[in-house]
Amino acid sequence: MQRFLLTALVLIGTFLAQTVLVPHLSVAGIQPDLMLVVIVCFALTEGMNMGSFTGFFGGLLEDLVMANYMGFNMVTKTIIGGASSLLRDMGPREGIMWPMITVFGASIISQAMTALLAFLFGETVVVRSILSWSMLPTALYNTLFTPFIYPAFIRVLKWQESHARMQVM
């Protein structure tokens, strides 16, 4: 139950930061996707179920407020959460490089999936523009936030585990 509450608080806090703070961090119209970074953090530390779960609910939160089409973020973030968890054991557990690489790849794939869904729903998608003006800069921006978010995320999880162990005793 405590893990669920912590997860809900992290997702709601991330959502609030994404909607309130991130617009002020826009550089040339590009904004970091903090929710994606947090979902990848959950996937890399907690595995497939938690990665998919947080992807689903984090994407749903975004869809309820920001999306033109309901379900775009929910679908892409769920897939990203599940797929990122598959990379969990492929890289080193310690350090920040593997989470950064995973966030970079997840950002590229998320943007590509969003463009594909938009195309399937009849939107005009200019591939060259997405690649050069959106996909790569957003992936880089997300990657730059990872060294700050991932260690804080790990500290919160360790705190929660130690707190849960203390209550059992």
C-alpha positions, 0 to 999 in steps of 0.5 A, spaced: 500 500 500 505 504 501 509 503 495 502 504 491 501 511 495 509 513 493 508 511 486 501 515 486 505 521 489 511 521 484 506 521 478 502 526 481 508 530 483 511 529 476 505 531 472 504 538 476 512 539 475 510 538 467 504 542 467 506 548 471 514 548 471 516 545 464 513 550 460 518 555 463 524 551 461 522 551 454 528 552 449 526 554 442 519 551 443 522 544 446 520 542 453 523 536 456 518 530 458 519 529 465 513 524 465 517 520 460 524 520 464 520 518 471 517 512 467 523 510 465 526 510 472 520 506 474 521 501 469 529 500 470 528 500 477 522 496 478 521 492 472 516 491 467 509 491 471 511 497 474 514 500 468 507 499 464 503 501 470 506 508 471 506 509 463 499 507 463 497 512 469 502 517 467 500 517 460 493 518 462 494 524 466 497 527 461 492 525 456 486 528 461 489 535 460 494 536 454 492 531 449 488 533 442 487 525 442 485 521 448 490 515 449 496 518 445 500 519 451 497 513 455 499 508 449 506 511 448 508 511 455 505 504 457 509 501 451 515 505 453 515 503 460 514 496 458 520 496 453 524 500 458 524 495 463 526 490 458 533 494 458 533 493 465 538 488 466 542 489 459 546 495 462 550 496 469 546 497 475 550 503 478 552 509 475 548 514 471 550 512 463 545 506 462 539 510 465 541 516 460 542 512 454 535 508 456 532 515 456 535 518 450 532 511 446 525 512 449 525 519 448 526 517 440 521 512 440 516 515 444 516 521 439 516 516 433 510 513 436 506 519 437 508 521 430 505 515 427 499 515 431 498 522 429 499 520 422 494 514 423 489 519 425 489 523 419 494 529 422 499 532 417 506 529 419 512 532 416 518 527 418 524 532 416 521 537 421 520 532 427 527 529 426 531 535 426 526 540 430 523 536 435 525 528 436 533 529 437 532 536 441 527 533 446 531 526 447 537 530 448 533 535 453 530 529 457 537 526 457 540 532 460 535 531 466 536 524 467 542 525 472 538 529 476 532 525 476 534 518 477 539 519 483 533 523 486 528 517 484 533 512 487 534 515 494 526 516 494 525 508 493 531 507 498 528 511 503 521 508 502 524 501 503 528 502 509 521 506 512 517 499 510 522 495 514 522 499 520 515 499 520 515 491 520 520 491 526 
